[in-house]
Amino acid sequence: MASDSKASSSANPPATRLGKVGVSLPFVYRLFFLVIEPISAVVGAYYAHLGQDEYLRLTHAASAPSPIPLGTSIAMSQLANLYFFFAINEALVLRSTSDLKVWKTVLFCLLVGDLGHLYTVRSLGPEIYWSFSRWNAIDWGNIPFVYLGASLRIAFLADVGLGNQGRKLIKKRAA
């Protein structure tokens, strides 16, 4: 009887184990998603909360208020909180699992955020997306850094560099 249950459990693993792959991710993904991007989000949180004048000036100098109205300051601190949430969500959730399905879900959500982030600067004109010679410090974070993050997320979601690990997950679900 014990051998029957062993055989049936290996033939039909529990649903909770289907996503477990224990994959060793390529270094570039681990470096960017677990270190570089969370640190950059914490830096963004710092400036959005403690450097509001500079943050607003670098975003659009012509419309940066001085002094900063209380409502704007509160909204900036809320933005800082979201940057901080982004940083800890990415760094801690992704560090806590080797489940490729969880990684792909988190990275898909962040990709949606990347697209929204890029959309928010559209009012600065189409050249904001490509005129790198005019970018200031915040533009470098808002445009090419977001392009880089989105590109890495798309590559990860497309299983680039994951070998057969991403396809194994799909085959296991289909079986």
Disulfide bonds with the S-S distance in Angstrom:
none
